[in-house]
Amino acid sequence: MWHAGPVPAEIVYADERVVAINKPAGVSLATRRAQPGAAVERLLAALPERERAGYGLAARDLHLVHRLDVGTSGVVLLARDADAHRELARAFGRRAVAKVYLALVWGHPAPPSGSLELPLGPDRRDRRRMRVDSEGRAAVTAYRVLARAPHVALVRLEPRTGRTHQLRVHLAHAGHPVVGDDLYGGPRHRGVRAPRLRELLAPDHTFLHAWRLHLPPTACTPELILTAPLPADFATVADALGMKLPPA
């Protein structure tokens, strides 16, 4: 398994009302009632000290607007005051925020573009997991294959809903789990024999990246399009496989 080692977070945008941070995989944004600010503290701790100081960031002044899974990298939005937090949370709640993810998945989805419309609910046999459930909550994911290589494909994903583990469950149910997803992905390598390729396709986290957020204007913030560069290990694998990445 390829262990990339600790990767620092980076600021991709900041103004007087909002901050967008490129979260590395491995940083948990889970929040307990007894420690409501712990997720923001962990996220700031992943930033280089000079960035925290340069932008005057302190956990007590920041409000987490949304979350990513611990193994997912990419853009995370924080508000710098309660009013901005309220307006941005409303935008997410009414599905006015367009989200784009990039994922490296096993196999080659067919057709190469489409929509996965599969309701999701908790897996009663494993509390860590979600599953496709006809009695669950509606969940919709649009997808498009951007590039193919032996054994894997680079896929652009646009979730129309925001269910827990939605992208990972939808892809796994379709037979194309995210590379590195041990919870939903099943056996690793999937027939890959070349030693170097086996190493590249055995990351220590999921190759799922929250690449872009398109935020509508609110009473507190302007329209924003925020893009988080791919992690170095994800980009290295894509390059080694001859995959052309979308422009930032």
Secondary structure as the mmCIF struct_conf table of DSSP 4:
data_model
#
loop_
_struct_conf.conf_type_id
_struct_conf.id
_struct_conf.beg_label_comp_id
_struct_conf.beg_label_asym_id
_struct_conf.beg_label_seq_id
_struct_conf.end_label_comp_id
_struct_conf.end_label_asym_id
_struct_conf.end_label_seq_id
STRN STRN1 TRP A 2 TRP A 2
STRN STRN2 GLU A 10 ALA A 14
BEND BEND1 GLU A 16 ARG A 17
STRN STRN3 VAL A 18 LYS A 23
HELX_LH_PP_P HELX_LH_PP_P1 PRO A 24 PRO A 24
TURN_TY1_P TURN_TY1_P1 ALA A 25 GLY A 26
STRN STRN4 ARG A 32 ARG A 32
TURN_TY1_P TURN_TY1_P2 ARG A 33 ALA A 34
STRN STRN5 GLN A 35 GLN A 35
TURN_TY1_P TURN_TY1_P3 PRO A 36 GLY A 37
HELX_RH_AL_P HELX_RH_AL_P1 ALA A 38 ALA A 45
TURN_TY1_P TURN_TY1_P4 ALA A 46 ALA A 46
BEND BEND2 LEU A 47 LEU A 47
HELX_RH_AL_P HELX_RH_AL_P2 GLU A 49 GLY A 54
TURN_TY1_P TURN_TY1_P5 TYR A 55 GLY A 56
HELX_RH_3T_P HELX_RH_3T_P1 ALA A 59 ASP A 61
STRN STRN6 HIS A 63 LEU A 64
TURN_TY1_P TURN_TY1_P6 VAL A 70 GLY A 71
STRN STRN7 SER A 73 ALA A 79
BEND BEND3 ARG A 80 ASP A 81
HELX_RH_AL_P HELX_RH_AL_P3 ALA A 82 GLY A 93
TURN_TY1_P TURN_TY1_P7 ARG A 94 ARG A 95
BEND BEND4 VAL A 97 VAL A 97
STRN STRN8 ALA A 98 TRP A 106
BEND BEND5 GLY A 107 GLY A 107
BEND BEND6 ALA A 110 PRO A 112
STRN STRN9 SER A 113 GLU A 117
STRN STRN10 LEU A 120 PRO A 122
TURN_TY1_P TURN_TY1_P8 ARG A 124 ARG A 125
TURN_TY1_P TURN_TY1_P9 ARG A 127 ARG A 128
STRN STRN11 MET A 130 VAL A 132
TURN_TY1_P TURN_TY1_P10 SER A 134 GLU A 135
BEND BEND7 GLY A 136 GLY A 136
STRN STRN12 ARG A 137 ARG A 137
STRN STRN13 VAL A 140 ALA A 149
TURN_TY1_P TURN_TY1_P11 PRO A 150 HIS A 151
STRN STRN14 VAL A 152 PRO A 159
BEND BEND8 ARG A 160 THR A 161
TURN_TY1_P TURN_TY1_P12 THR A 164 HIS A 165
HELX_RH_AL_P HELX_RH_AL_P4 GLN A 166 HIS A 173
TURN_TY1_P TURN_TY1_P13 ALA A 174 GLY A 175
HELX_LH_PP_P HELX_LH_PP_P2 PRO A 177 PRO A 177
STRN STRN15 VAL A 178 VAL A 178
TURN_TY1_P TURN_TY1_P14 VAL A 179 GLY A 180
TURN_TY1_P TURN_TY1_P15 ASP A 182 TYR A 184
BEND BEND9 GLY A 185 GLY A 185
BEND BEND10 PRO A 187 HIS A 189
TURN_TY1_P TURN_TY1_P16 ARG A 190 GLY A 191
HELX_RH_AL_P HELX_RH_AL_P5 PRO A 195 LEU A 200
TURN_TY1_P TURN_TY1_P17 LEU A 201 LEU A 201
STRN STRN16 PRO A 203 PRO A 203
BEND BEND11 ASP A 204 HIS A 205
STRN STRN17 LEU A 208 LEU A 215
HELX_LH_PP_P HELX_LH_PP_P3 PRO A 216 PRO A 217
BEND BEND12 ALA A 219 THR A 221
STRN STRN18 LEU A 224 THR A 227
HELX_LH_PP_P HELX_LH_PP_P4 PRO A 229 PRO A 231
HELX_RH_AL_P HELX_RH_AL_P6 ALA A 232 ALA A 240
TURN_TY1_P TURN_TY1_P18 LEU A 241 GLY A 242
HELX_LH_PP_P HELX_LH_PP_P5 MET A 243 PRO A 247
#
